[in-house]
Amino acid sequence: MKDKKLVRQLEDLKKKIENIHEHDQAVRAKLRDLAETIQHKLDNPKDADKHNAVLSRLEEDVVAFKVKHPLISAELERLIDMLKNMGI
């Protein structure tokens, strides 16, 4: 069962990504990819394939966005922590 708070935060994150003033489409695409990866983990919580690798990659990517997009990075970090706490 999906955590309603997690789903709501993920939807908020997707909206924020679309609303950032980012001229570099590659950066926006990477942020979208991060959100979609989180969505996939939420939709497939039993999919243990590469679970730790996915979480590690998400955490590394979040670090890369901290300077330029601190609010989005913080939101991503909260979502990742929620996934971890749920065992996803």
C-alpha positions in Angstrom: 0.0 0.0 0.0 1.3 3.4 -0.9 1.9 5.9 1.8 -0.4 8.9 1.1 2.1 11.4 2.4 4.8 10.0 0.2 2.5 10.1 -2.9 1.5 13.7 -2.1 5.2 14.8 -1.6 6.2 13.1 -4.9 3.4 14.9 -6.8 4.5 18.2 -5.2 8.1 17.5 -6.2 7.1 16.9 -9.8 5.2 20.2 -9.9 8.3 22.0 -8.4 10.5 20.4 -11.1 8.3 21.7 -13.8 8.2 25.2 -12.3 11.9 25.7 -11.8 13.5 28.3 -14.0 16.1 26.0 -15.5 17.3 26.8 -19.0 19.4 23.6 -19.1 17.0 21.0 -20.3 19.5 18.2 -19.3 19.2 19.3 -15.7 15.4 19.3 -15.8 15.5 15.9 -17.5 17.7 14.6 -14.8 15.4 15.9 -12.1 12.4 14.3 -13.8 14.4 11.0 -14.0 15.0 11.2 -10.3 11.3 11.7 -9.6 10.3 8.9 -11.9 12.8 6.6 -10.3 11.2 7.4 -6.9 7.8 6.8 -8.5 9.0 3.4 -9.8 10.3 2.4 -6.3 6.9 3.4 -4.8 5.0 1.5 -7.5 7.2 -1.6 -7.1 8.1 -1.9 -3.5 8.8 -5.6 -3.7 11.2 -5.2 -6.6 14.4 -5.9 -4.8 16.4 -5.9 -8.0 19.2 -3.4 -7.5 17.4 -1.8 -4.5 20.6 -0.6 -2.8 22.1 0.5 -6.1 19.0 2.6 -7.0 19.0 4.3 -3.6 22.7 5.0 -3.7 22.4 6.5 -7.2 19.4 8.7 -6.1 21.4 9.9 -3.1 24.5 10.7 -5.3 22.3 12.6 -7.8 20.6 14.6 -5.0 24.0 15.8 -3.8 24.8 17.0 -7.3 21.7 19.3 -7.2 22.2 20.7 -3.7 24.0 23.9 -4.7 21.8 25.0 -7.5 18.5 23.6 -6.4 18.6 23.2 -2.6 14.8 23.1 -2.0 14.3 20.4 -4.6 17.3 18.5 -3.2 15.9 18.7 0.3 12.5 17.4 -1.0 14.2 14.5 -2.8 16.2 13.6 0.3 12.9 13.5 2.4 11.3 11.2 -0.2 14.4 8.9 -0.3 14.3 8.8 3.5 10.6 7.9 3.5 11.3 5.1 1.0 14.0 3.7 3.2 11.9 3.9 6.3 9.1 2.0 4.5 11.7 -0.6 3.4 11.2 0.2 -0.3 
